[in-house]
Amino acid sequence: MTRTRAPVSAERWEFEEALECLRVISTSLRCVYAGEKHMYRAIAVQARILLCEKRPPPLLLRLYPTLKIARIRPIRRYRPGTFPVGMEHLSSLSVAGGKPYEIACMPFEITRFSNGVEDCRIQADESAPALALPEWAEQIITTQPVPLSIWKVVRQVADRGGGAHVHDAQDKLLERLQGISPSGGSAAASMIIGIGRVLLQLGNSVIRRYELRDGEVPLPVVDAPEVPASYYDEPYEKLNLLEIVPT
């Protein structure tokens, strides 16, 4: 006798799909940390599904409509000599022309290891009220080469830069975005890695909130890969994306 499995409810099915997206992000991050830099493209596609769809709404919002996320740190401007602790070295920067200026610091930090592997962390502003998912995705994460939101960076890579599609003409914005990283790599790739890490944490939180019913098998939580501890045994750099702003 063949036993027929009961249909999966739409809600359960959507949680399972989100879990698969998180697994792809986790595996892709592990590959990035092993030196496979191109895997940021796979992260961009999953970020688009979870965070940036238009119709239907993004998957995370469908699963948890009242979701709130910690704001990212706003882009901050400093005059030379006014940098906070840990950033004092930026006062040594000099700009030709002698005109007054400020330095704008983007809200993410890149760690570059001696073997060329890069990690990126989005810097949260825990002191500010959390944001609903759509507002969180519209926060400006960089003003270089132009002001771009988290949503825009994800869609640019996923829709035009090889995540799920390559445009039929070279994308000038993406070209500029890929060429401004302080590490010499791609700023677009770095930001996508940072966004992927946030989505792993956020997605797992949503899955934990799912109340299992009817004795269904619990959904597992996906681990967020970390850079191998041995990488820190060699010299490494902490880098920020900056913009010189005339005043």
C-alpha positions as CSV (number, residue, x, y, z in Angstrom):
1,M,0.0,0.0,0.0
2,T,1.4,3.4,-1.0
3,R,1.0,6.1,1.6
4,T,0.2,9.5,0.2
5,R,1.7,12.5,1.9
6,A,-0.6,15.2,2.9
7,P,-0.1,18.4,0.9
8,V,2.2,21.0,2.5
9,S,0.4,24.1,3.6
10,A,1.2,27.3,1.8
11,E,2.7,28.8,5.0
12,R,4.9,25.8,5.7
13,W,6.0,25.7,2.0
14,E,7.0,29.3,2.1
15,F,9.1,28.8,5.2
16,E,10.8,25.8,3.6
17,E,11.6,28.0,0.5
18,A,13.1,30.7,2.8
19,L,15.2,27.9,4.4
20,E,16.5,26.9,1.0
21,C,17.4,30.5,0.3
22,L,19.3,30.7,3.6
23,R,21.1,27.5,2.8
24,V,22.3,28.9,-0.6
25,I,23.6,32.0,1.2
26,S,25.4,29.9,3.8
27,T,27.0,27.7,1.2
28,S,28.0,30.7,-0.9
29,L,29.6,32.5,2.0
30,R,31.6,29.4,2.8
31,C,32.8,29.3,-0.8
32,V,33.7,33.0,-0.6
33,Y,35.8,32.4,2.5
34,A,37.5,29.6,0.7
35,G,38.6,32.0,-2.0
36,E,35.7,31.6,-4.5
37,K,35.0,35.3,-4.8
38,H,32.5,35.0,-7.6
39,M,30.0,33.3,-5.3
40,Y,28.7,36.7,-4.1
41,R,26.5,36.5,-7.3
42,A,24.6,33.6,-5.8
43,I,24.0,35.5,-2.6
44,A,22.6,38.5,-4.6
45,V,19.9,36.3,-6.1
46,Q,18.8,34.9,-2.7
47,A,18.8,38.4,-1.2
48,R,16.5,39.5,-4.1
49,I,14.0,36.7,-3.3
50,L,14.1,37.3,0.5
51,L,14.3,41.1,0.5
52,C,13.7,42.9,-2.8
53,E,10.8,41.3,-4.8
54,K,8.0,43.7,-5.9
55,R,5.1,41.4,-6.7
56,P,4.5,39.3,-4.8
57,P,6.1,40.9,-1.8
58,P,9.5,39.7,-0.8
59,L,9.5,36.3,0.9
60,L,10.6,37.5,4.4
61,L,7.8,40.1,4.4
62,R,5.2,37.4,3.4
63,L,6.4,35.2,6.3
64,Y,6.5,38.0,8.9
65,P,4.7,41.2,7.9
66,T,5.5,43.0,11.1
67,L,9.2,42.3,10.9
68,K,11.5,45.0,12.3
69,I,15.2,45.2,11.7
70,A,18.0,47.2,13.4
71,R,18.9,50.3,11.4
72,I,22.2,50.5,9.7
73,R,24.5,53.2,10.9
74,P,24.0,56.4,9.0
75,I,26.7,57.6,6.7
76,R,28.7,60.0,8.9
77,R,30.9,62.9,7.9
78,Y,33.9,64.0,9.9
79,R,36.3,66.9,9.5
80,P,40.0,66.1,9.7
81,G,41.0,65.8,13.4
82,T,37.5,64.9,14.6
83,F,37.4,61.2,14.0
84,P,36.2,58.9,16.8
85,V,38.3,56.3,18.6
86,G,39.5,53.7,16.2
87,M,39.4,56.0,13.2
88,E,42.0,58.6,14.2
89,H,44.3,57.4,11.5
90,L,42.0,59.0,8.9
91,S,43.2,62.4,10.0
92,S,46.4,61.7,8.2
93,L,44.6,61.8,4.8
94,S,45.5,64.8,2.7
95,V,43.6,66.3,-0.2
96,A,45.2,68.4,-3.0
97,G,44.0,71.9,-3.4
98,G,43.9,73.0,0.2
99,K,40.1,73.6,0.2
100,P,38.1,72.5,3.3
101,Y,36.5,69.1,3.2
102,E,34.8,66.4,5.2
103,I,35.2,62.6,4.9
104,A,32.1,60.5,4.6
105,C,32.3,57.0,6.0
106,M,30.0,54.3,4.6
107,P,28.3,51.9,7.2
108,F,30.2,48.8,6.4
109,E,33.7,47.5,7.1
110,I,35.8,45.2,4.9
111,T,38.4,42.8,6.3
112,R,41.0,41.8,3.8
113,F,43.2,38.8,4.7
114,S,46.7,38.0,3.5
115,N,45.4,35.3,1.1
116,G,43.1,37.8,-0.7
117,V,39.9,36.6,1.0
118,E,37.6,39.5,2.0
119,D,34.8,39.6,4.5
120,C,32.3,42.5,5.0
121,R,30.1,43.4,8.0
122,I,27.2,45.9,7.8
123,Q,27.4,48.3,10.8
124,A,24.1,48.5,12.7
125,D,22.9,51.4,14.7
126,E,21.4,49.7,17.8
127,S,20.6,53.0,19.5
128,A,18.0,54.0,16.8
129,P,14.5,52.6,16.5
130,A,14.2,49.5,14.3
131,L,12.7,49.7,10.8
132,A,10.1,47.7,9.0
133,L,11.6,45.6,6.2
134,P,10.7,47.9,3.2
135,E,12.2,50.9,5.0
136,W,15.3,49.0,6.1
137,A,16.0,48.0,2.4
138,E,15.7,51.6,1.3
139,Q,18.5,52.9,3.6
140,I,21.4,54.4,1.8
141,I,24.5,52.2,2.2
142,T,26.9,54.1,0.0
143,T,27.2,57.5,-1.7
144,Q,30.0,56.1,-4.0
145,P,29.7,56.3,-6.9
146,V,26.2,57.7,-6.3
147,P,23.8,57.3,-3.4
148,L,22.6,53.7,-3.4
149,S,20.2,51.9,-1.1
150,I,20.5,48.3,0.1
151,W,17.6,47.5,-2.3
152,K,19.4,49.1,-5.2
153,V,22.7,47.3,-4.7
154,V,21.0,43.9,-4.5
155,R,18.9,44.5,-7.6
156,Q,21.8,45.9,-9.5
157,V,23.9,42.8,-9.0
158,A,21.1,40.3,-9.2
159,D,19.3,41.8,-12.2
160,R,22.1,43.3,-14.2
161,G,25.5,42.1,-12.9
162,G,25.5,38.3,-13.3
163,G,23.4,37.2,-10.4
164,A,20.4,36.1,-12.4
165,H,20.9,38.1,-15.5
166,V,23.6,39.9,-17.5
167,H,22.3,43.0,-19.3
168,D,22.8,43.4,-23.0
169,A,24.9,46.5,-22.6
170,Q,27.6,47.0,-20.0
171,D,26.1,48.7,-17.0
172,K,28.0,51.9,-16.2
173,L,26.8,52.2,-12.6
174,L,27.7,48.6,-11.8
175,E,31.1,49.1,-13.5
176,R,31.8,52.1,-11.3
177,L,30.5,50.3,-8.2
178,Q,32.8,47.4,-8.8
179,G,35.8,49.6,-9.1
180,I,35.7,51.7,-5.9
181,S,36.5,49.2,-3.2
182,P,39.4,50.3,-0.9
183,S,40.8,46.8,-1.1
184,G,41.1,46.9,-4.8
185,G,38.2,44.4,-5.3
186,S,34.6,45.0,-5.9
187,A,32.6,47.2,-3.5
188,A,29.4,45.6,-4.9
189,A,30.7,42.1,-3.9
190,S,31.7,43.3,-0.5
191,M,28.3,44.9,0.2
192,I,26.4,41.8,-1.0
193,I,28.5,39.6,1.4
194,G,27.6,41.9,4.2
195,I,23.9,41.9,3.3
196,G,24.0,38.1,3.1
197,R,25.3,37.9,6.6
198,V,22.4,40.1,7.9
199,L,19.9,38.0,6.0
200,L,21.2,34.8,7.6
201,Q,20.7,36.2,11.0
202,L,17.3,37.7,10.1
203,G,16.0,34.7,8.3
204,N,16.9,32.3,11.1
205,S,15.1,34.6,13.5
206,V,12.0,34.5,11.3
207,I,12.2,30.7,11.2
208,R,12.4,30.4,15.0
209,R,9.2,32.4,15.2
210,Y,7.3,29.9,13.2
211,E,4.9,28.1,15.5
212,L,4.8,24.4,14.4
213,R,1.5,22.8,14.3
214,D,0.0,19.3,14.0
215,G,3.3,17.7,15.0
216,E,5.2,18.9,12.0
217,V,9.0,18.3,11.9
218,P,10.7,21.5,13.2
219,L,12.6,23.6,10.6
220,P,16.3,23.6,11.2
221,V,18.4,26.8,11.7
222,V,21.1,27.5,9.1
223,D,24.5,28.3,10.6
224,A,26.3,31.5,9.4
225,P,29.8,30.5,8.2
226,E,32.7,32.4,9.7
227,V,36.1,33.2,8.3
228,P,38.5,30.4,9.3
229,A,40.2,31.4,12.6
230,S,43.6,30.6,11.0
231,Y,43.2,33.6,8.7
232,Y,43.7,35.9,11.7
233,D,47.2,34.3,12.4
234,E,48.5,36.4,9.4
235,P,48.4,40.2,9.0
236,Y,45.1,41.5,7.8
237,E,43.6,44.9,7.1
238,K,40.4,46.6,8.2
239,L,39.1,48.9,5.4
240,N,36.2,51.4,5.0
241,L,34.8,53.0,1.9
242,L,35.2,56.8,2.1
243,E,34.2,59.8,0.1
244,I,35.9,63.2,0.2
245,V,33.1,65.9,0.4
246,P,34.1,69.6,-0.2
247,T,32.5,71.9,2.3
